[in-house]
Amino acid sequence: LVTDQATQEVLADAITKIEAFKNQLQQSTGKRTRVVFHLGQEHVKEDIVGADVVVMNPDVPRTSVVFTWAREHRIPIRIGDTTLFIEQCPAPIIGVTGTRGKTTTTSIIGSILRMVDRRSVVAGNLRVSPLSDLSRLQRGGEKKPFVALELSSWQVEGLQDIQKSPHI
């Protein structure tokens, strides 16, 4: 279920990407997947309290009614793709945060890591989702490459919900 107060027209690009991912998922698993969109309206409490997990955009204020409903009903809250990634990633993670220079620092660290192991991942707040590399990193047996993640202050704040943080 995707719920957003923005309209379908405003979210057209995101909807196209979600539909493409759904189709890819169906093809790879053979299972029919359904995505329901509730757009352009106030959030509905039943949508939230019926969820297994609520994944919030990092820009949504923690004072939002969606956070309140999820907390009241003990629904796990995850802040964006980065929180989901850190929760599931078996590889060592280097997190980079701060006021200025995050992208440059993360890119430099990523370049160094890729010189040592070309499988290293550089992602996060750089507009590169780390989730695209998660299944590769979860494959067993092999030594895991390092992951360099740029993290905004909102993404760091979201880590308190999973009680986990980058290794470095």
C-alpha positions as MATLAB code, in Angstrom:
seq = 'LVTDQATQEVLADAITKIEAFKNQLQQSTGKRTRVVFHLGQEHVKEDIVGADVVVMNPDVPRTSVVFTWAREHRIPIRIGDTTLFIEQCPAPIIGVTGTRGKTTTTSIIGSILRMVDRRSVVAGNLRVSPLSDLSRLQRGGEKKPFVALELSSWQVEGLQDIQKSPHI';
ca = [
       0.000    0.000    0.000;
       1.344    3.396   -0.986;
      -0.282    6.342    0.730;
       0.630    9.968    0.045;
      -1.168   13.286    0.274;
       0.289   14.282   -3.093;
      -1.821   13.553   -6.160;
      -1.334   10.871   -8.792;
      -0.249   13.540  -11.261;
       2.479   14.841   -8.955;
       3.689   11.305   -8.206;
       3.498    9.990  -11.793;
       7.242    9.214  -12.056;
       7.303    7.398   -8.711;
       4.176    5.414   -9.601;
       5.766    4.333  -12.883;
       8.863    3.122  -11.013;
       6.764    1.249   -8.431;
       4.733   -0.450  -11.162;
       7.927   -1.429  -13.021;
       9.394   -2.892   -9.831;
       6.153   -4.767   -9.162;
       6.264   -6.271  -12.662;
       9.924   -7.224  -12.221;
       9.114   -8.849   -8.869;
       6.244  -10.817  -10.406;
       8.459  -12.048  -13.226;
      11.277  -13.128  -10.929;
       9.062  -14.840   -8.307;
       6.123  -15.978  -10.427;
       3.808  -14.602   -7.729;
       1.128  -12.063   -8.452;
       1.773   -8.839   -6.580;
      -0.755   -6.067   -6.033;
       0.037   -2.463   -5.172;
      -2.737   -0.228   -3.894;
      -2.359    3.556   -4.087;
      -4.227    5.964   -1.790;
      -3.179    9.337   -3.143;
      -4.257   12.968   -2.955;
      -6.111   12.668    0.346;
      -5.518   12.724    4.065;
      -3.939    9.569    5.473;
      -6.410    6.950    6.693;
      -5.773    5.368   10.076;
      -6.873    1.892    8.904;
      -4.181    1.955    6.209;
      -1.503    2.468    8.827;
      -2.696    0.245   11.679;
      -3.234   -2.645    9.244;
       0.369   -2.547    8.027;
       3.160   -4.975    8.925;
       5.717   -2.172    8.686;
       5.508    1.538    7.835;
       8.289    2.913    5.641;
       8.385    6.688    5.856;
      10.056    9.244    3.647;
      12.886   10.817    5.702;
      11.300   14.263    5.160;
       8.059   13.341    6.977;
       8.117   14.982   10.418;
       8.037   12.632   13.387;
       5.054   14.651   14.610;
       3.005   13.343   11.658;
      -0.186   11.514   12.554;
       1.156    8.486   10.656;
       3.984    8.122   13.203;
       1.484    8.486   16.038;
      -0.826    5.783   14.673;
       2.049    3.401   13.961;
       3.519    3.871   17.446;
       0.112    3.463   19.131;
      -0.376    0.131   17.373;
       3.243   -1.035   17.706;
       3.750   -1.098   13.952;
       7.486   -1.062   13.146;
       8.578    2.207   11.532;
      11.446    2.389    9.075;
      12.806    5.639    7.708;
      13.390    5.259    3.982;
      15.411    2.692    2.124;
      18.574    3.325    4.108;
      17.060    2.118    7.386;
      15.712   -0.995    5.674;
      19.146   -1.601    4.180;
      21.112   -1.168    7.419;
      18.690   -3.471    9.215;
      19.252   -6.291    6.697;
      22.808   -5.754    5.441;
      25.381   -8.389    6.478;
      28.344   -6.358    5.161;
      30.374   -3.863    7.199;
      28.980   -0.342    6.758;
      30.826    2.974    6.889;
      28.364    5.802    7.544;
      29.159    9.399    6.597;
      27.092   12.255    8.013;
      27.578   15.881    8.892;
      26.690   19.395    7.798;
      28.868   19.741    4.701;
      31.046   17.461    2.591;
      29.086   14.223    3.014;
      28.858   13.442   -0.696;
      32.524   14.233   -1.357;
      33.703   12.242    1.659;
      31.465    9.265    0.841;
      32.642    9.302   -2.785;
      36.319    9.390   -1.764;
      35.821    6.550    0.722;
      33.929    4.622   -1.958;
      36.752    5.107   -4.464;
      39.293    3.789   -1.961;
      37.067    0.821   -1.095;
      36.542   -0.039   -4.764;
      40.314   -0.004   -5.321;
      40.569   -2.724   -2.672;
      37.369   -4.598   -3.628;
      35.425   -3.583   -6.735;
      32.260   -5.136   -5.240;
      32.129   -2.367   -2.617;
      28.894   -0.388   -2.480;
      28.605    3.408   -2.425;
      25.051    4.606   -1.823;
      22.650    6.346    0.522;
      21.745    9.985    0.358;
      23.683   10.230   -2.929;
      20.454    9.405   -4.827;
      21.615    5.804   -5.115;
      19.469    3.343   -3.180;
      21.503    0.760   -1.289;
      18.598   -1.689   -1.616;
      19.599   -2.441   -5.196;
      22.728   -4.195   -3.861;
      21.159   -5.876   -0.818;
      20.378   -9.293   -2.313;
      23.927   -9.532   -3.707;
      25.376   -8.673   -0.293;
      23.106  -11.195    1.453;
      24.377  -14.153   -0.557;
      26.170  -16.472    1.814;
      29.656  -17.787    2.034;
      31.801  -15.085    0.546;
      33.692  -12.358    2.358;
      31.539   -9.245    2.244;
      32.754   -5.993    0.701;
      32.453   -2.724    2.605;
      29.529   -0.370    2.102;
      29.951    3.422    2.203;
      26.664    5.196    2.954;
      25.976    8.906    2.929;
      23.419    9.571    5.678;
      21.320   12.672    6.244;
      20.467   13.691    9.799;
      16.919   12.355    9.199;
      18.284    8.980    8.168;
      20.521    8.848   11.234;
      17.541    9.732   13.425;
      15.601    6.844   11.860;
      18.235    4.370   13.019;
      16.980    4.670   16.603;
      13.887    2.709   15.533;
      15.996   -0.340   14.616;
      18.600    0.113   17.381;
      21.381   -0.320   14.838;
      24.013    1.900   13.292;
      26.857    1.690   10.782;
      29.922   -0.207   11.974;
      32.115    2.833   11.330;
];
